[in-house]
């Protein structure tokens, strides 16, 4: 289901709770919504569609991937950049890392550990910040 995007910064600033297997429909809604906004968006977090759960969806080139309970366990190569957000107007400065390693559950709720770099790493960091209530 395609969902409306939340723009309320006080809502977005709240931390998200751990996701469970029962939250799979939320992950699917995120994937559907990301596909619908593909012309202007490369990632979403569940709080952006009104749900405080640790779930993100990220565009990784030809596919969109959902990650439940993502946690960055390793990072390197700090740099400064500017980012926009579908929930906010304009761009804002933020610090990111060139390379990250993330642990998460996939759509079958199986534990995964993957390393990412560059643009994909930046998107994941932005969406995990949303889960942590960090608004750039």
C-alpha positions in Angstrom: 0.0 0.0 0.0 1.3 3.5 -0.9 1.3 5.7 2.2 1.2 9.4 2.8 4.6 11.0 3.8 4.7 12.4 7.3 6.2 16.0 7.5 5.7 16.6 11.3 9.2 17.1 12.7 8.1 16.4 16.3 6.8 13.0 15.2 9.9 12.3 13.2 12.1 13.2 16.2 10.8 10.2 18.2 12.8 7.0 18.4 11.4 3.9 16.8 10.7 0.6 18.5 12.2 -2.7 17.5 10.3 -4.4 14.6 9.0 -8.0 14.8 7.9 -10.5 12.2 4.4 -9.1 12.7 5.6 -5.8 11.2 6.2 -7.3 7.7 3.2 -5.5 6.3 4.9 -2.2 7.3 8.0 -3.2 5.4 6.0 -4.0 2.3 4.2 -0.6 2.6 7.6 1.1 2.8 8.7 -0.7 -0.4 5.4 0.2 -2.2 5.7 3.8 -1.1 9.4 4.0 -2.1 8.5 2.7 -5.6 5.7 5.3 -5.9 8.1 8.1 -5.0 11.1 6.8 -7.1 11.4 10.0 -9.0 12.2 12.0 -5.9 13.2 9.6 -3.2 15.9 6.9 -2.6 15.1 5.7 0.9 12.3 5.7 3.5 12.0 4.9 7.2 8.8 3.7 8.8 8.3 6.9 10.8 8.1 8.7 7.4 4.8 6.8 6.8 3.5 7.2 10.3 4.8 4.1 12.2 7.5 4.2 14.9 9.2 0.9 14.0 12.9 0.3 13.1 12.3 -0.5 9.4 13.8 1.2 6.4 13.6 0.7 2.6 16.6 1.7 0.4 17.0 1.9 -3.3 20.0 -0.1 -4.3 20.1 0.5 -8.1 17.8 -1.9 -9.8 16.0 -3.1 -6.6 14.6 -1.7 -3.4 15.5 -3.5 -0.2 13.7 -3.5 3.2 15.8 -3.8 6.4 14.2 -4.5 9.7 16.0 -3.4 12.9 19.1 -2.1 11.0 22.1 -1.3 13.2 25.5 0.1 11.9 28.2 -2.0 13.5 31.2 -0.6 11.7 31.9 2.7 10.0 34.9 4.4 8.4 35.8 7.5 6.3 33.8 10.3 7.9 32.9 13.2 5.6 30.6 16.2 5.5 27.8 16.5 2.9 24.3 18.0 2.4 21.1 16.0 2.2 17.5 16.5 1.4 14.6 14.5 2.8 11.2 13.8 1.4 9.7 14.8 4.8 11.6 18.1 5.0 12.1 21.2 2.8 15.5 22.0 1.4 18.9 20.5 2.2 20.9 20.4 5.4 24.5 19.7 6.3 25.3 16.3 7.9 28.2 14.0 8.7 28.3 10.6 7.0 30.7 7.7 6.6 32.0 6.4 3.3 31.9 2.7 4.4 29.5 1.0 6.8 28.6 -2.5 7.9 25.0 -3.1 8.9 23.2 -5.9 10.7 19.5 -6.3 10.0 16.7 -8.8 9.4 15.5 -9.2 5.8 11.9 -9.8 4.5 12.0 -13.4 5.7 13.2 -12.0 9.1 16.6 -13.8 8.6 19.6 -12.0 10.1 21.9 -10.4 7.6 25.2 -8.6 7.8 26.4 -6.5 4.8 28.9 -3.8 4.0 28.0 -0.8 1.9 29.9 2.2 0.6 29.3 5.4 -1.3 25.8 6.5 -2.1 24.1 3.4 -0.8 25.9 3.8 2.6 24.8 7.4 2.7 21.1 6.5 2.1 21.2 3.8 4.8 22.7 6.2 7.3 20.1 8.8 6.6 17.2 6.2 7.1 18.8 4.7 10.3 19.0 8.3 11.7 15.2 8.5 11.1 14.8 5.3 13.2 16.8 6.9 16.0 14.7 10.1 15.9 17.5 12.2 14.3 16.2 14.8 11.9 18.9 16.3 9.7 
